[in-house]
Each structure stands twice: as C-alpha cells, then as structure tokens.
Amino acid sequence: LRTEPILKQNMPTAAEAAASVGVRPQKKATPREWKRAWKIGRTIIPILHAFDRLRPPDSSLALHCLWWKALSANDPGSPVADGGLAHDLLPPLVRTVAGRRIGRIFPRLHHANVEVRTAFLDRAVASAAAAATEAGGLVRLVSLGAGYDVRSIKFRERGAIDAAVELDLPAVVAA
C-alpha cells in the first residue's frame, strides 16, 4: 500500500502551515544550510551547557528544542510568546545568547518549525480547554514527553486549565 502520494497531496507547505497559525514562515534553505545548522547546533549546545549543573545527562535533542522554543517564544510578536518562561529554563550564564536581539538575526530554520508546531498545539489546547470550561467541566492538561515544554505553566497562568500533569523520562524530570 503506497500512501506517500496521497499524504503529499494533502500536506500543506511549511509556509502554508506557518500562515495558518499566524507565524512567520521559516527561511527557505538548501539542504546544505540545514546540515550546517545541525552541525553548528551539535557543536555549540554542549558548550553552552558545559557549566549547567541541571543539564540532563543524555538529552541533546531536548536541549536543542529548549533553545528553539526560547528563541521563538522570546519574540513578543509571536503567537507562542510566553513571557520568558522557556528563556528562563536556559542556563543563567547563557540566557543573553537567546535574547530578543539574537532571535531577530538567527536564521529561521529549526526554531521556526518548533514555533509552528507550538502555535498549532497551543491553539488546539486552548480550543479544547475553552469548550470544556464552557460545558462546566474542569480542565486537566496531561503532557506526555513534555521535556522542557512550558505549555502547562502558560495555560495555568492564563487560567485556561485547572491542573496539569507532565510525564517524561526520569533524566529529564530530574533536571
């Protein structure tokens, strides 16, 4: 059974997905630029976290996602702006690297993809929470594999949910 052609026909482009959730589209990059971005990230993330006493032992992708979330959520014009929550999870000595100035000049590659996904999920959670509240129910958000996600905190602060539970690997939870 071949499903690839059918999926590609219905799948929006990255720019269409970004527009649907009110996010600036990612940079149009060549495969070489994407590869270079991954290589730079794999090199610099361990350096930026070298003195982070809370760094999980084996969670490099989670750390990458944390940086991408901090870059996109630190932009006050983004629908995923979180008032600095993701930024505050970065090691104290390197928080300035992910500041607003850097976020504006950083190429919109990986963090733009995370921004689109975060905006989509935030919108879906907000819609479901509003429907449950309107029906008179309590809203409990359960996040599986939450990692360094701050959605639970954001939605609790906004009063959109009543309770939250986040589950992840022991090494990530311990951090």
CORFENSUL-V737528 format. One record per backbone hydrogen bond with DSSP energy under -0.5 kcal/mol. NH is the residue of the N-H (numbers start at 1). CO is the residue of the C=O. E is the energy in kcal/mol with one decimal. If there is no record, write none. Layout:
nh=NH co=CO e=E
nh=NH co=CO e=E
//
This chain:
nh=3 co=1 e=-0.6
nh=7 co=3 e=-2.5
nh=8 co=4 e=-2.6
nh=9 co=5 e=-1.6
nh=10 co=6 e=-1.3
nh=11 co=7 e=-1.2
nh=17 co=13 e=-2.5
nh=18 co=14 e=-2.3
nh=19 co=15 e=-2.4
nh=20 co=16 e=-2.0
nh=21 co=17 e=-0.8
nh=21 co=18 e=-1.0
nh=22 co=19 e=-1.0
nh=23 co=18 e=-2.8
nh=27 co=108 e=-3.7
nh=29 co=27 e=-0.8
nh=34 co=30 e=-2.1
nh=35 co=31 e=-2.4
nh=36 co=32 e=-2.4
nh=37 co=33 e=-2.4
nh=38 co=34 e=-2.3
nh=39 co=35 e=-2.4
nh=40 co=36 e=-2.7
nh=41 co=37 e=-2.5
nh=42 co=38 e=-2.9
nh=43 co=39 e=-1.5
nh=44 co=40 e=-3.1
nh=45 co=41 e=-2.5
nh=47 co=43 e=-0.7
nh=48 co=44 e=-2.9
nh=49 co=45 e=-1.7
nh=50 co=47 e=-1.3
nh=52 co=49 e=-1.6
nh=53 co=51 e=-1.0
nh=55 co=52 e=-1.5
nh=59 co=56 e=-0.5
nh=63 co=59 e=-2.1
nh=64 co=60 e=-2.3
nh=65 co=61 e=-2.8
nh=66 co=62 e=-2.3
nh=67 co=63 e=-2.2
nh=68 co=64 e=-2.6
nh=69 co=65 e=-2.8
nh=70 co=66 e=-2.6
nh=71 co=67 e=-2.5
nh=72 co=68 e=-2.2
nh=73 co=69 e=-3.2
nh=74 co=70 e=-1.0
nh=75 co=72 e=-1.2
nh=76 co=74 e=-0.8
nh=78 co=75 e=-2.2
nh=81 co=78 e=-1.7
nh=82 co=73 e=-1.5
nh=85 co=82 e=-1.0
nh=88 co=84 e=-2.3
nh=89 co=85 e=-0.6
nh=89 co=86 e=-1.2
nh=90 co=87 e=-1.4
nh=94 co=91 e=-1.6
nh=95 co=91 e=-0.5
nh=95 co=92 e=-0.8
nh=97 co=94 e=-1.4
nh=98 co=94 e=-0.6
nh=98 co=95 e=-0.8
nh=99 co=96 e=-1.6
nh=103 co=99 e=-2.4
nh=104 co=100 e=-1.6
nh=105 co=101 e=-1.1
nh=105 co=102 e=-0.5
nh=106 co=102 e=-2.3
nh=109 co=107 e=-2.1
nh=112 co=109 e=-0.5
nh=113 co=109 e=-1.5
nh=114 co=110 e=-2.1
nh=115 co=111 e=-2.0
nh=116 co=112 e=-2.0
nh=117 co=113 e=-2.3
nh=118 co=114 e=-2.8
nh=119 co=115 e=-2.6
nh=120 co=116 e=-2.4
nh=121 co=117 e=-2.6
nh=122 co=118 e=-2.9
nh=123 co=119 e=-2.2
nh=124 co=120 e=-2.2
nh=125 co=121 e=-2.9
nh=126 co=122 e=-2.7
nh=127 co=123 e=-2.2
nh=128 co=124 e=-2.4
nh=129 co=125 e=-2.9
nh=130 co=126 e=-2.4
nh=131 co=127 e=-2.1
nh=132 co=128 e=-2.2
nh=133 co=129 e=-2.6
nh=134 co=130 e=-2.6
nh=135 co=131 e=-1.5
nh=136 co=133 e=-1.8
nh=137 co=132 e=-2.8
nh=140 co=138 e=-0.6
nh=141 co=163 e=-2.6
nh=142 co=140 e=-0.5
nh=143 co=141 e=-0.5
nh=143 co=165 e=-2.8
nh=144 co=142 e=-0.6
nh=145 co=167 e=-2.1
nh=146 co=143 e=-0.6
nh=146 co=167 e=-1.5
nh=149 co=146 e=-2.1
nh=154 co=150 e=-2.8
nh=155 co=151 e=-2.8
nh=156 co=152 e=-2.0
nh=157 co=153 e=-2.9
nh=158 co=154 e=-1.9
nh=159 co=156 e=-1.2
nh=160 co=155 e=-2.1
nh=161 co=155 e=-1.1
nh=162 co=139 e=-2.9
nh=163 co=139 e=-1.7
nh=165 co=141 e=-2.6
nh=167 co=143 e=-3.0
nh=172 co=169 e=-0.6
nh=173 co=169 e=-2.5
nh=174 co=170 e=-2.6
nh=175 co=171 e=-0.9
//
